[in-house]
Amino acid sequence: MNHIGMHALCLISMAALAMSMDKYQSDWYGRELSARSNLVLRSAGWLALVGSLIAVGVASRPSLAMVAWFGHLNAAAAVVLSVLVALARRRAHSAIKARATKSV
């Protein structure tokens, strides 16, 4: 499996797992999703994660591919976390700006 595909699967899995958490749902959607939606997101995240691991396992050099998989997994988690933090900061900044505009 090439690195782009491996990173894409890891990114999809980390994003789905993050979106299945209540805190990030309220940050992203402004409300918590239903239990069914949480289950779908959590299942999709774990399936993508397992799928990427299986794809790595069939590589010609599985030991080297496994090390690359861990690297891509960490990079994907860092990207998802950075986006979620940036979104929370942007919303907080917008709220502060809106309050300042109202009080003037």
C-alpha positions, 0 to 999 in steps of 0.5 A: 500500500502506498503512503498516501492511501495509508495516510488517508485511511488513518486520517479518515479513522481518526476523524471519525473517532474524534467526531464520535466524541461528545465534546467534539460534536458540540464544538463542530455541530453545536449539539451532540449527535444521537447514539446511533450516529455515535455508533456509526462514526465509532464503527467507521473509525475502527473499521478504517483503522483495522482496514489500514492495518490489514492493508499494511500487513499484506505489504512486501515488507510488513515490518517496515510498513508497520513502522510507517503505519504508526507514523501515519497514524500519529500524523493523522491524529495530529492533523485532526487534533490541530483542526479541532483546536483551530476550530474551537479557537476560531469560534471562541474568537468570533464569540468574543468579537461578537460580544465586543461589537454588541457592547459598543 
